[in-house]
Amino acid sequence: MAQLYYKYSTMNAGKSIELIKVAYNYEERNKRVLCLTPAIDHRNGVGVISSRVGLERHALSIDEDDNILEIFLREHKKHPISCVLVDECQFLTKHHIEELAEIVDSCNVPVMAYGLKNDFRNELFEGSYYLLVYADKIEEIKTICWCGRKATMVARVVDGKITKEGKQVVVGGMAALASNAVHTGDTARATGCAKSYRKQGESP
């Protein structure tokens, strides 16, 4: 039986490269995959899934009002789809997640959604919340904080300091606190453990 998978992590943990790897494995066996990415994430161009190691692949861009089930059925009719892969799933809405669940339940096609869980304020994204509700399997992709502990938090860095205020979505801006790569006037993001987050990003 097909299942809805939610694979989450902080940033820079290899979510996109794992998605690209899964897509390659399916296609190597002559099975079609449908790759999706929210239109709001246009850091590397609309409809592009890109890993930080340089691998990219094309994906269908999903707007807020798009119906993913209808898109799937349209594409599935052209040529059968064996798996649906979603990048940056935290930016999806409640109805998008319900549509992904319907693909699994009604069409018996597995869906694997990759993305963040919590934002820089340590609150869930809408897509993350409903994936935690609807997913059949939830898996954490692990990475480490600059202090060596497991990273679980996403921090927004402004002028070299962690801030917990501002809009939830600011696309792009990855920077490593440990290397002091944040310059005055920049807004960046970094990953860390809960202890480092509570200490406002101080180095151990």
Order of alpha helices (4+ residues) and beta strands (2+ residues): beta-alpha-beta-beta-beta-beta-alpha-beta-alpha-beta-alpha-beta-beta-beta-beta-alpha
